[in-house]
Amino acid sequence: MRPRDFVALGIFVREAFLDAPTLAALRQSFADEPGDPAEVFDPLSDDLTLSSEVRRAWDVPLPDALEAALLERLERLRPELEQWCGQRLEPCDALAALRYPAGAFYRTHRDASAQPDTFGLHRRAVSVVVFVNSGEGHTDAEFAGGALRLHELLDNEDDGGLDIWPEAGTLVAFPSALLHEVTRVDSGVRCTLVTWLMAADMPGADAP
């Protein structure tokens, strides 16, 4: 399904969030930097760790000026996200650029932790994904597989999830407590930006 099809299911979608020059700069960054293996949060150790069985993706560094410009653009969107989710959100201060080459994936998970933790993951309210290139289902597709699969959107408890076909430049936001995954990339390279907005009024916000 195309991202716009998920608006009726309560998902926030902003098409053309990134313009062509910004997408070109991001593509260059992904081409220049292979990145480091992306980590996952381990609630047992209350720390970040590598687990290729759970997540296979690479975290790519962005030029400071490019990241600052992207964060500024996200900040301008924050009032709309607050209206959509019905709560105050803190400004976003960091984002991750992720490469998913063929064979990469991220197993089913929730971005918000159930209990307070060192990194404040329990305060995550809104998860944001920005697609840097398009996947299958689009005429400009650069990779196959690698869908953003959202669960728990339907009344059926075992819905199997609904797949969003990545569309270059489009931003998708959803509740951080929502179960989701990135399906296996079959060919090509999937490139995305991800970040999370924290709840501003959550008890214990000053110190996790």
PyMOL commands that place a pseudoatom at each C-alpha (Angstrom):
pseudoatom trace, name=CA, resn=MET, resi=1, chain=A, elem=C, hetatm=0, pos=[0.000, 0.000, 0.000]
pseudoatom trace, name=CA, resn=ARG, resi=2, chain=A, elem=C, hetatm=0, pos=[1.145, 3.544, -0.667]
pseudoatom trace, name=CA, resn=PRO, resi=3, chain=A, elem=C, hetatm=0, pos=[1.818, 5.755, 2.370]
pseudoatom trace, name=CA, resn=ARG, resi=4, chain=A, elem=C, hetatm=0, pos=[-1.221, 7.965, 1.683]
pseudoatom trace, name=CA, resn=ASP, resi=5, chain=A, elem=C, hetatm=0, pos=[-3.483, 4.913, 2.069]
pseudoatom trace, name=CA, resn=PHE, resi=6, chain=A, elem=C, hetatm=0, pos=[-2.591, 4.780, 5.784]
pseudoatom trace, name=CA, resn=VAL, resi=7, chain=A, elem=C, hetatm=0, pos=[-4.021, 8.195, 6.661]
pseudoatom trace, name=CA, resn=ALA, resi=8, chain=A, elem=C, hetatm=0, pos=[-7.472, 6.633, 7.020]
pseudoatom trace, name=CA, resn=LEU, resi=9, chain=A, elem=C, hetatm=0, pos=[-5.951, 4.200, 9.555]
pseudoatom trace, name=CA, resn=GLY, resi=10, chain=A, elem=C, hetatm=0, pos=[-4.706, 7.011, 11.809]
pseudoatom trace, name=CA, resn=ILE, resi=11, chain=A, elem=C, hetatm=0, pos=[-1.129, 7.228, 10.535]
pseudoatom trace, name=CA, resn=PHE, resi=12, chain=A, elem=C, hetatm=0, pos=[0.426, 10.665, 9.922]
pseudoatom trace, name=CA, resn=VAL, resi=13, chain=A, elem=C, hetatm=0, pos=[1.725, 11.013, 6.369]
pseudoatom trace, name=CA, resn=ARG, resi=14, chain=A, elem=C, hetatm=0, pos=[3.434, 13.987, 4.740]
pseudoatom trace, name=CA, resn=GLU, resi=15, chain=A, elem=C, hetatm=0, pos=[4.222, 13.451, 1.084]
pseudoatom trace, name=CA, resn=ALA, resi=16, chain=A, elem=C, hetatm=0, pos=[7.115, 15.415, -0.470]
pseudoatom trace, name=CA, resn=PHE, resi=17, chain=A, elem=C, hetatm=0, pos=[8.490, 16.234, 2.976]
pseudoatom trace, name=CA, resn=LEU, resi=18, chain=A, elem=C, hetatm=0, pos=[11.963, 16.265, 1.408]
pseudoatom trace, name=CA, resn=ASP, resi=19, chain=A, elem=C, hetatm=0, pos=[12.641, 18.146, -1.812]
pseudoatom trace, name=CA, resn=ALA, resi=20, chain=A, elem=C, hetatm=0, pos=[14.843, 16.941, -4.671]
pseudoatom trace, name=CA, resn=PRO, resi=21, chain=A, elem=C, hetatm=0, pos=[18.052, 18.780, -3.610]
pseudoatom trace, name=CA, resn=THR, resi=22, chain=A, elem=C, hetatm=0, pos=[17.814, 17.424, -0.059]
pseudoatom trace, name=CA, resn=LEU, resi=23, chain=A, elem=C, hetatm=0, pos=[17.195, 13.907, -1.332]
pseudoatom trace, name=CA, resn=ALA, resi=24, chain=A, elem=C, hetatm=0, pos=[20.233, 14.239, -3.614]
pseudoatom trace, name=CA, resn=ALA, resi=25, chain=A, elem=C, hetatm=0, pos=[22.419, 15.348, -0.689]
pseudoatom trace, name=CA, resn=LEU, resi=26, chain=A, elem=C, hetatm=0, pos=[21.206, 12.432, 1.399]
pseudoatom trace, name=CA, resn=ARG, resi=27, chain=A, elem=C, hetatm=0, pos=[21.818, 9.938, -1.383]
pseudoatom trace, name=CA, resn=GLN, resi=28, chain=A, elem=C, hetatm=0, pos=[25.373, 11.239, -1.658]
pseudoatom trace, name=CA, resn=SER, resi=29, chain=A, elem=C, hetatm=0, pos=[25.894, 10.766, 2.074]
pseudoatom trace, name=CA, resn=PHE, resi=30, chain=A, elem=C, hetatm=0, pos=[24.649, 7.186, 1.860]
pseudoatom trace, name=CA, resn=ALA, resi=31, chain=A, elem=C, hetatm=0, pos=[26.967, 6.551, -1.090]
pseudoatom trace, name=CA, resn=ASP, resi=32, chain=A, elem=C, hetatm=0, pos=[29.989, 8.050, 0.678]
pseudoatom trace, name=CA, resn=GLU, resi=33, chain=A, elem=C, hetatm=0, pos=[29.592, 6.305, 4.042]
pseudoatom trace, name=CA, resn=PRO, resi=34, chain=A, elem=C, hetatm=0, pos=[29.050, 2.548, 4.539]
pseudoatom trace, name=CA, resn=GLY, resi=35, chain=A, elem=C, hetatm=0, pos=[28.051, 3.143, 8.166]
pseudoatom trace, name=CA, resn=ASP, resi=36, chain=A, elem=C, hetatm=0, pos=[28.333, 1.021, 11.297]
pseudoatom trace, name=CA, resn=PRO, resi=37, chain=A, elem=C, hetatm=0, pos=[26.031, -1.822, 12.363]
pseudoatom trace, name=CA, resn=ALA, resi=38, chain=A, elem=C, hetatm=0, pos=[22.927, -0.408, 14.029]
pseudoatom trace, name=CA, resn=GLU, resi=39, chain=A, elem=C, hetatm=0, pos=[22.300, -1.375, 17.648]
pseudoatom trace, name=CA, resn=VAL, resi=40, chain=A, elem=C, hetatm=0, pos=[19.156, -2.427, 19.509]
pseudoatom trace, name=CA, resn=PHE, resi=41, chain=A, elem=C, hetatm=0, pos=[18.075, -1.798, 23.083]
pseudoatom trace, name=CA, resn=ASP, resi=42, chain=A, elem=C, hetatm=0, pos=[18.347, -4.774, 25.426]
pseudoatom trace, name=CA, resn=PRO, resi=43, chain=A, elem=C, hetatm=0, pos=[15.926, -4.333, 28.366]
pseudoatom trace, name=CA, resn=LEU, resi=44, chain=A, elem=C, hetatm=0, pos=[17.697, -7.024, 30.392]
pseudoatom trace, name=CA, resn=SER, resi=45, chain=A, elem=C, hetatm=0, pos=[20.994, -5.141, 30.445]
pseudoatom trace, name=CA, resn=ASP, resi=46, chain=A, elem=C, hetatm=0, pos=[19.404, -1.684, 30.089]
pseudoatom trace, name=CA, resn=ASP, resi=47, chain=A, elem=C, hetatm=0, pos=[21.929, -0.955, 27.367]
pseudoatom trace, name=CA, resn=LEU, resi=48, chain=A, elem=C, hetatm=0, pos=[22.423, -0.912, 23.610]
pseudoatom trace, name=CA, resn=THR, resi=49, chain=A, elem=C, hetatm=0, pos=[23.833, -3.984, 21.938]
pseudoatom trace, name=CA, resn=LEU, resi=50, chain=A, elem=C, hetatm=0, pos=[24.379, -5.543, 18.523]
pseudoatom trace, name=CA, resn=SER, resi=51, chain=A, elem=C, hetatm=0, pos=[22.066, -8.374, 17.518]
pseudoatom trace, name=CA, resn=SER, resi=52, chain=A, elem=C, hetatm=0, pos=[22.125, -9.487, 13.886]
pseudoatom trace, name=CA, resn=GLU, resi=53, chain=A, elem=C, hetatm=0, pos=[19.205, -11.807, 14.616]
pseudoatom trace, name=CA, resn=VAL, resi=54, chain=A, elem=C, hetatm=0, pos=[16.983, -8.859, 15.540]
pseudoatom trace, name=CA, resn=ARG, resi=55, chain=A, elem=C, hetatm=0, pos=[18.289, -6.011, 13.427]
pseudoatom trace, name=CA, resn=ARG, resi=56, chain=A, elem=C, hetatm=0, pos=[20.513, -5.961, 10.374]
pseudoatom trace, name=CA, resn=ALA, resi=57, chain=A, elem=C, hetatm=0, pos=[21.039, -2.362, 9.248]
pseudoatom trace, name=CA, resn=TRP, resi=58, chain=A, elem=C, hetatm=0, pos=[23.843, 0.199, 9.111]
pseudoatom trace, name=CA, resn=ASP, resi=59, chain=A, elem=C, hetatm=0, pos=[23.861, 3.611, 10.806]
pseudoatom trace, name=CA, resn=VAL, resi=60, chain=A, elem=C, hetatm=0, pos=[25.337, 6.224, 8.439]
pseudoatom trace, name=CA, resn=PRO, resi=61, chain=A, elem=C, hetatm=0, pos=[26.775, 9.535, 9.727]
pseudoatom trace, name=CA, resn=LEU, resi=62, chain=A, elem=C, hetatm=0, pos=[25.417, 12.698, 8.122]
pseudoatom trace, name=CA, resn=PRO, resi=63, chain=A, elem=C, hetatm=0, pos=[27.246, 15.998, 7.586]
pseudoatom trace, name=CA, resn=ASP, resi=64, chain=A, elem=C, hetatm=0, pos=[26.482, 18.359, 10.472]
pseudoatom trace, name=CA, resn=ALA, resi=65, chain=A, elem=C, hetatm=0, pos=[24.955, 21.034, 8.242]
pseudoatom trace, name=CA, resn=LEU, resi=66, chain=A, elem=C, hetatm=0, pos=[22.656, 18.533, 6.520]
pseudoatom trace, name=CA, resn=GLU, resi=67, chain=A, elem=C, hetatm=0, pos=[21.489, 17.040, 9.815]
pseudoatom trace, name=CA, resn=ALA, resi=68, chain=A, elem=C, hetatm=0, pos=[20.843, 20.511, 11.241]
pseudoatom trace, name=CA, resn=ALA, resi=69, chain=A, elem=C, hetatm=0, pos=[18.735, 21.451, 8.219]
pseudoatom trace, name=CA, resn=LEU, resi=70, chain=A, elem=C, hetatm=0, pos=[16.709, 18.248, 8.530]
pseudoatom trace, name=CA, resn=LEU, resi=71, chain=A, elem=C, hetatm=0, pos=[16.114, 18.806, 12.245]
pseudoatom trace, name=CA, resn=GLU, resi=72, chain=A, elem=C, hetatm=0, pos=[14.947, 22.346, 11.524]
pseudoatom trace, name=CA, resn=ARG, resi=73, chain=A, elem=C, hetatm=0, pos=[12.467, 21.004, 8.993]
pseudoatom trace, name=CA, resn=LEU, resi=74, chain=A, elem=C, hetatm=0, pos=[11.193, 18.458, 11.513]
pseudoatom trace, name=CA, resn=GLU, resi=75, chain=A, elem=C, hetatm=0, pos=[10.821, 21.181, 14.132]
pseudoatom trace, name=CA, resn=ARG, resi=76, chain=A, elem=C, hetatm=0, pos=[8.534, 23.139, 11.809]
pseudoatom trace, name=CA, resn=LEU, resi=77, chain=A, elem=C, hetatm=0, pos=[6.355, 20.039, 11.572]
pseudoatom trace, name=CA, resn=ARG, resi=78, chain=A, elem=C, hetatm=0, pos=[6.142, 19.493, 15.344]
pseudoatom trace, name=CA, resn=PRO, resi=79, chain=A, elem=C, hetatm=0, pos=[2.916, 21.527, 15.917]
pseudoatom trace, name=CA, resn=GLU, resi=80, chain=A, elem=C, hetatm=0, pos=[1.088, 19.373, 13.383]
pseudoatom trace, name=CA, resn=LEU, resi=81, chain=A, elem=C, hetatm=0, pos=[2.419, 16.201, 14.989]
pseudoatom trace, name=CA, resn=GLU, resi=82, chain=A, elem=C, hetatm=0, pos=[1.279, 17.449, 18.411]
pseudoatom trace, name=CA, resn=GLN, resi=83, chain=A, elem=C, hetatm=0, pos=[-2.206, 18.085, 17.052]
pseudoatom trace, name=CA, resn=TRP, resi=84, chain=A, elem=C, hetatm=0, pos=[-2.251, 14.661, 15.416]
pseudoatom trace, name=CA, resn=CYS, resi=85, chain=A, elem=C, hetatm=0, pos=[-1.179, 12.728, 18.539]
pseudoatom trace, name=CA, resn=GLY, resi=86, chain=A, elem=C, hetatm=0, pos=[-2.982, 14.959, 21.051]
pseudoatom trace, name=CA, resn=GLN, resi=87, chain=A, elem=C, hetatm=0, pos=[-0.033, 15.698, 23.324]
pseudoatom trace, name=CA, resn=ARG, resi=88, chain=A, elem=C, hetatm=0, pos=[2.894, 18.061, 23.720]
pseudoatom trace, name=CA, resn=LEU, resi=89, chain=A, elem=C, hetatm=0, pos=[6.176, 16.861, 22.256]
pseudoatom trace, name=CA, resn=GLU, resi=90, chain=A, elem=C, hetatm=0, pos=[9.740, 17.874, 22.926]
pseudoatom trace, name=CA, resn=PRO, resi=91, chain=A, elem=C, hetatm=0, pos=[11.835, 19.189, 20.023]
pseudoatom trace, name=CA, resn=CYS, resi=92, chain=A, elem=C, hetatm=0, pos=[13.760, 16.533, 18.130]
pseudoatom trace, name=CA, resn=ASP, resi=93, chain=A, elem=C, hetatm=0, pos=[17.519, 16.835, 18.680]
pseudoatom trace, name=CA, resn=ALA, resi=94, chain=A, elem=C, hetatm=0, pos=[18.921, 13.888, 16.698]
pseudoatom trace, name=CA, resn=LEU, resi=95, chain=A, elem=C, hetatm=0, pos=[18.112, 11.543, 13.864]
pseudoatom trace, name=CA, resn=ALA, resi=96, chain=A, elem=C, hetatm=0, pos=[19.562, 8.395, 12.356]
pseudoatom trace, name=CA, resn=ALA, resi=97, chain=A, elem=C, hetatm=0, pos=[20.290, 7.623, 8.708]
pseudoatom trace, name=CA, resn=LEU, resi=98, chain=A, elem=C, hetatm=0, pos=[19.969, 3.902, 8.063]
pseudoatom trace, name=CA, resn=ARG, resi=99, chain=A, elem=C, hetatm=0, pos=[21.141, 1.693, 5.177]
pseudoatom trace, name=CA, resn=TYR, resi=100, chain=A, elem=C, hetatm=0, pos=[19.373, -1.600, 4.586]
pseudoatom trace, name=CA, resn=PRO, resi=101, chain=A, elem=C, hetatm=0, pos=[21.250, -3.532, 1.866]
pseudoatom trace, name=CA, resn=ALA, resi=102, chain=A, elem=C, hetatm=0, pos=[20.011, -6.828, 0.461]
pseudoatom trace, name=CA, resn=GLY, resi=103, chain=A, elem=C, hetatm=0, pos=[19.369, -9.262, 3.316]
pseudoatom trace, name=CA, resn=ALA, resi=104, chain=A, elem=C, hetatm=0, pos=[18.826, -6.526, 5.920]
pseudoatom trace, name=CA, resn=PHE, resi=105, chain=A, elem=C, hetatm=0, pos=[15.747, -6.291, 8.164]
pseudoatom trace, name=CA, resn=TYR, resi=106, chain=A, elem=C, hetatm=0, pos=[14.449, -5.248, 11.576]
pseudoatom trace, name=CA, resn=ARG, resi=107, chain=A, elem=C, hetatm=0, pos=[12.304, -7.794, 13.398]
pseudoatom trace, name=CA, resn=THR, resi=108, chain=A, elem=C, hetatm=0, pos=[8.959, -6.936, 14.971]
pseudoatom trace, name=CA, resn=HIS, resi=109, chain=A, elem=C, hetatm=0, pos=[9.419, -4.467, 17.839]
pseudoatom trace, name=CA, resn=ARG, resi=110, chain=A, elem=C, hetatm=0, pos=[8.104, -1.386, 19.615]
pseudoatom trace, name=CA, resn=ASP, resi=111, chain=A, elem=C, hetatm=0, pos=[10.145, 1.815, 19.763]
pseudoatom trace, name=CA, resn=ALA, resi=112, chain=A, elem=C, hetatm=0, pos=[8.856, 2.763, 23.221]
pseudoatom trace, name=CA, resn=SER, resi=113, chain=A, elem=C, hetatm=0, pos=[9.984, 0.621, 26.150]
pseudoatom trace, name=CA, resn=ALA, resi=114, chain=A, elem=C, hetatm=0, pos=[7.422, -0.461, 28.733]
pseudoatom trace, name=CA, resn=GLN, resi=115, chain=A, elem=C, hetatm=0, pos=[9.559, 0.498, 31.734]
pseudoatom trace, name=CA, resn=PRO, resi=116, chain=A, elem=C, hetatm=0, pos=[11.798, 3.520, 32.508]
pseudoatom trace, name=CA, resn=ASP, resi=117, chain=A, elem=C, hetatm=0, pos=[15.282, 3.021, 31.101]
pseudoatom trace, name=CA, resn=THR, resi=118, chain=A, elem=C, hetatm=0, pos=[18.668, 4.725, 30.877]
pseudoatom trace, name=CA, resn=PHE, resi=119, chain=A, elem=C, hetatm=0, pos=[18.043, 6.107, 27.395]
pseudoatom trace, name=CA, resn=GLY, resi=120, chain=A, elem=C, hetatm=0, pos=[14.521, 7.374, 28.012]
pseudoatom trace, name=CA, resn=LEU, resi=121, chain=A, elem=C, hetatm=0, pos=[12.963, 5.073, 25.441]
pseudoatom trace, name=CA, resn=HIS, resi=122, chain=A, elem=C, hetatm=0, pos=[9.895, 4.871, 27.678]
pseudoatom trace, name=CA, resn=ARG, resi=123, chain=A, elem=C, hetatm=0, pos=[9.235, 8.536, 26.863]
pseudoatom trace, name=CA, resn=ARG, resi=124, chain=A, elem=C, hetatm=0, pos=[9.071, 8.018, 23.106]
pseudoatom trace, name=CA, resn=ALA, resi=125, chain=A, elem=C, hetatm=0, pos=[5.635, 9.097, 21.899]
pseudoatom trace, name=CA, resn=VAL, resi=126, chain=A, elem=C, hetatm=0, pos=[5.931, 9.468, 18.123]
pseudoatom trace, name=CA, resn=SER, resi=127, chain=A, elem=C, hetatm=0, pos=[8.155, 7.528, 15.735]
pseudoatom trace, name=CA, resn=VAL, resi=128, chain=A, elem=C, hetatm=0, pos=[9.121, 9.217, 12.477]
pseudoatom trace, name=CA, resn=VAL, resi=129, chain=A, elem=C, hetatm=0, pos=[10.380, 7.532, 9.310]
pseudoatom trace, name=CA, resn=VAL, resi=130, chain=A, elem=C, hetatm=0, pos=[11.417, 9.473, 6.211]
pseudoatom trace, name=CA, resn=PHE, resi=131, chain=A, elem=C, hetatm=0, pos=[12.033, 7.451, 3.061]
pseudoatom trace, name=CA, resn=VAL, resi=132, chain=A, elem=C, hetatm=0, pos=[15.095, 8.548, 1.087]
pseudoatom trace, name=CA, resn=ASN, resi=133, chain=A, elem=C, hetatm=0, pos=[14.442, 6.243, -1.869]
pseudoatom trace, name=CA, resn=SER, resi=134, chain=A, elem=C, hetatm=0, pos=[11.492, 4.285, -3.212]
pseudoatom trace, name=CA, resn=GLY, resi=135, chain=A, elem=C, hetatm=0, pos=[10.783, 0.581, -2.987]
pseudoatom trace, name=CA, resn=GLU, resi=136, chain=A, elem=C, hetatm=0, pos=[8.646, -1.771, -5.031]
pseudoatom trace, name=CA, resn=GLY, resi=137, chain=A, elem=C, hetatm=0, pos=[5.200, -0.506, -5.900]
pseudoatom trace, name=CA, resn=HIS, resi=138, chain=A, elem=C, hetatm=0, pos=[6.634, 2.734, -7.307]
pseudoatom trace, name=CA, resn=THR, resi=139, chain=A, elem=C, hetatm=0, pos=[7.899, 3.500, -10.814]
pseudoatom trace, name=CA, resn=ASP, resi=140, chain=A, elem=C, hetatm=0, pos=[11.219, 4.817, -9.434]
pseudoatom trace, name=CA, resn=ALA, resi=141, chain=A, elem=C, hetatm=0, pos=[11.845, 1.782, -7.201]
pseudoatom trace, name=CA, resn=GLU, resi=142, chain=A, elem=C, hetatm=0, pos=[15.490, 1.196, -6.245]
pseudoatom trace, name=CA, resn=PHE, resi=143, chain=A, elem=C, hetatm=0, pos=[14.993, -1.862, -4.053]
pseudoatom trace, name=CA, resn=ALA, resi=144, chain=A, elem=C, hetatm=0, pos=[12.623, -4.782, -3.484]
pseudoatom trace, name=CA, resn=GLY, resi=145, chain=A, elem=C, hetatm=0, pos=[11.282, -5.875, -0.113]
pseudoatom trace, name=CA, resn=GLY, resi=146, chain=A, elem=C, hetatm=0, pos=[12.088, -3.600, 2.817]
pseudoatom trace, name=CA, resn=ALA, resi=147, chain=A, elem=C, hetatm=0, pos=[8.511, -2.550, 3.532]
pseudoatom trace, name=CA, resn=LEU, resi=148, chain=A, elem=C, hetatm=0, pos=[7.589, -0.762, 6.741]
pseudoatom trace, name=CA, resn=ARG, resi=149, chain=A, elem=C, hetatm=0, pos=[5.080, -3.227, 8.183]
pseudoatom trace, name=CA, resn=LEU, resi=150, chain=A, elem=C, hetatm=0, pos=[2.681, -1.856, 10.799]
pseudoatom trace, name=CA, resn=HIS, resi=151, chain=A, elem=C, hetatm=0, pos=[0.734, -4.151, 13.078]
pseudoatom trace, name=CA, resn=GLU, resi=152, chain=A, elem=C, hetatm=0, pos=[-2.273, -3.547, 15.358]
pseudoatom trace, name=CA, resn=LEU, resi=153, chain=A, elem=C, hetatm=0, pos=[-4.046, -1.223, 12.934]
pseudoatom trace, name=CA, resn=LEU, resi=154, chain=A, elem=C, hetatm=0, pos=[-6.978, -3.537, 12.382]
pseudoatom trace, name=CA, resn=ASP, resi=155, chain=A, elem=C, hetatm=0, pos=[-9.534, -5.009, 14.759]
pseudoatom trace, name=CA, resn=ASN, resi=156, chain=A, elem=C, hetatm=0, pos=[-8.297, -8.497, 13.927]
pseudoatom trace, name=CA, resn=GLU, resi=157, chain=A, elem=C, hetatm=0, pos=[-5.773, -9.410, 16.647]
pseudoatom trace, name=CA, resn=ASP, resi=158, chain=A, elem=C, hetatm=0, pos=[-3.780, -11.515, 14.181]
pseudoatom trace, name=CA, resn=ASP, resi=159, chain=A, elem=C, hetatm=0, pos=[-3.848, -9.109, 11.233]
pseudoatom trace, name=CA, resn=GLY, resi=160, chain=A, elem=C, hetatm=0, pos=[-0.361, -10.041, 10.009]
pseudoatom trace, name=CA, resn=GLY, resi=161, chain=A, elem=C, hetatm=0, pos=[0.486, -6.378, 9.525]
pseudoatom trace, name=CA, resn=LEU, resi=162, chain=A, elem=C, hetatm=0, pos=[0.038, -3.928, 6.672]
pseudoatom trace, name=CA, resn=ASP, resi=163, chain=A, elem=C, hetatm=0, pos=[2.956, -2.943, 4.435]
pseudoatom trace, name=CA, resn=ILE, resi=164, chain=A, elem=C, hetatm=0, pos=[3.852, 0.640, 3.550]
pseudoatom trace, name=CA, resn=TRP, resi=165, chain=A, elem=C, hetatm=0, pos=[5.781, 0.799, 0.291]
pseudoatom trace, name=CA, resn=PRO, resi=166, chain=A, elem=C, hetatm=0, pos=[8.640, 3.285, 0.837]
pseudoatom trace, name=CA, resn=GLU, resi=167, chain=A, elem=C, hetatm=0, pos=[8.237, 6.398, -1.309]
pseudoatom trace, name=CA, resn=ALA, resi=168, chain=A, elem=C, hetatm=0, pos=[11.183, 8.799, -1.691]
pseudoatom trace, name=CA, resn=GLY, resi=169, chain=A, elem=C, hetatm=0, pos=[10.700, 12.052, 0.211]
pseudoatom trace, name=CA, resn=THR, resi=170, chain=A, elem=C, hetatm=0, pos=[7.624, 10.909, 2.146]
pseudoatom trace, name=CA, resn=LEU, resi=171, chain=A, elem=C, hetatm=0, pos=[7.447, 11.140, 5.944]
pseudoatom trace, name=CA, resn=VAL, resi=172, chain=A, elem=C, hetatm=0, pos=[5.409, 8.678, 8.003]
pseudoatom trace, name=CA, resn=ALA, resi=173, chain=A, elem=C, hetatm=0, pos=[4.753, 9.044, 11.745]
pseudoatom trace, name=CA, resn=PHE, resi=174, chain=A, elem=C, hetatm=0, pos=[3.044, 6.598, 14.093]
pseudoatom trace, name=CA, resn=PRO, resi=175, chain=A, elem=C, hetatm=0, pos=[2.741, 5.970, 17.846]
pseudoatom trace, name=CA, resn=SER, resi=176, chain=A, elem=C, hetatm=0, pos=[6.034, 4.667, 19.228]
pseudoatom trace, name=CA, resn=ALA, resi=177, chain=A, elem=C, hetatm=0, pos=[4.176, 1.940, 21.142]
pseudoatom trace, name=CA, resn=LEU, resi=178, chain=A, elem=C, hetatm=0, pos=[2.852, 0.479, 17.884]
pseudoatom trace, name=CA, resn=LEU, resi=179, chain=A, elem=C, hetatm=0, pos=[4.223, -2.933, 16.906]
pseudoatom trace, name=CA, resn=HIS, resi=180, chain=A, elem=C, hetatm=0, pos=[6.103, -2.707, 13.603]
pseudoatom trace, name=CA, resn=GLU, resi=181, chain=A, elem=C, hetatm=0, pos=[8.996, -4.094, 11.578]
pseudoatom trace, name=CA, resn=VAL, resi=182, chain=A, elem=C, hetatm=0, pos=[11.098, -3.640, 8.456]
pseudoatom trace, name=CA, resn=THR, resi=183, chain=A, elem=C, hetatm=0, pos=[10.720, -6.633, 6.180]
pseudoatom trace, name=CA, resn=ARG, resi=184, chain=A, elem=C, hetatm=0, pos=[13.766, -8.231, 4.565]
pseudoatom trace, name=CA, resn=VAL, resi=185, chain=A, elem=C, hetatm=0, pos=[15.289, -6.310, 1.663]
pseudoatom trace, name=CA, resn=ASP, resi=186, chain=A, elem=C, hetatm=0, pos=[15.408, -8.706, -1.284]
pseudoatom trace, name=CA, resn=SER, resi=187, chain=A, elem=C, hetatm=0, pos=[17.538, -6.584, -3.619]
pseudoatom trace, name=CA, resn=GLY, resi=188, chain=A, elem=C, hetatm=0, pos=[18.968, -3.096, -3.854]
pseudoatom trace, name=CA, resn=VAL, resi=189, chain=A, elem=C, hetatm=0, pos=[19.549, -0.788, -0.867]
pseudoatom trace, name=CA, resn=ARG, resi=190, chain=A, elem=C, hetatm=0, pos=[16.831, 0.807, 1.271]
pseudoatom trace, name=CA, resn=CYS, resi=191, chain=A, elem=C, hetatm=0, pos=[17.757, 4.230, 2.735]
pseudoatom trace, name=CA, resn=THR, resi=192, chain=A, elem=C, hetatm=0, pos=[15.754, 5.976, 5.446]
pseudoatom trace, name=CA, resn=LEU, resi=193, chain=A, elem=C, hetatm=0, pos=[15.900, 8.600, 8.173]
pseudoatom trace, name=CA, resn=VAL, resi=194, chain=A, elem=C, hetatm=0, pos=[14.383, 7.776, 11.551]
pseudoatom trace, name=CA, resn=THR, resi=195, chain=A, elem=C, hetatm=0, pos=[13.806, 9.688, 14.770]
pseudoatom trace, name=CA, resn=TRP, resi=196, chain=A, elem=C, hetatm=0, pos=[11.501, 9.818, 17.773]
pseudoatom trace, name=CA, resn=LEU, resi=197, chain=A, elem=C, hetatm=0, pos=[9.708, 12.641, 19.526]
pseudoatom trace, name=CA, resn=MET, resi=198, chain=A, elem=C, hetatm=0, pos=[9.462, 12.435, 23.300]
pseudoatom trace, name=CA, resn=ALA, resi=199, chain=A, elem=C, hetatm=0, pos=[6.372, 13.198, 25.360]
pseudoatom trace, name=CA, resn=ALA, resi=200, chain=A, elem=C, hetatm=0, pos=[6.899, 16.580, 27.023]
pseudoatom trace, name=CA, resn=ASP, resi=201, chain=A, elem=C, hetatm=0, pos=[4.447, 16.098, 29.907]
pseudoatom trace, name=CA, resn=MET, resi=202, chain=A, elem=C, hetatm=0, pos=[5.385, 12.585, 30.947]
pseudoatom trace, name=CA, resn=PRO, resi=203, chain=A, elem=C, hetatm=0, pos=[6.183, 12.155, 34.671]
pseudoatom trace, name=CA, resn=GLY, resi=204, chain=A, elem=C, hetatm=0, pos=[9.918, 11.842, 35.193]
pseudoatom trace, name=CA, resn=ALA, resi=205, chain=A, elem=C, hetatm=0, pos=[10.689, 13.559, 31.892]
pseudoatom trace, name=CA, resn=ASP, resi=206, chain=A, elem=C, hetatm=0, pos=[13.687, 15.372, 33.351]
pseudoatom trace, name=CA, resn=ALA, resi=207, chain=A, elem=C, hetatm=0, pos=[15.431, 12.188, 34.409]
pseudoatom trace, name=CA, resn=PRO, resi=208, chain=A, elem=C, hetatm=0, pos=[14.570, 8.674, 33.187]
for i in range(1, 208): cmd.bond("trace and resi %d" % i, "trace and resi %d" % (i + 1))
show_as sticks, trace
zoom trace
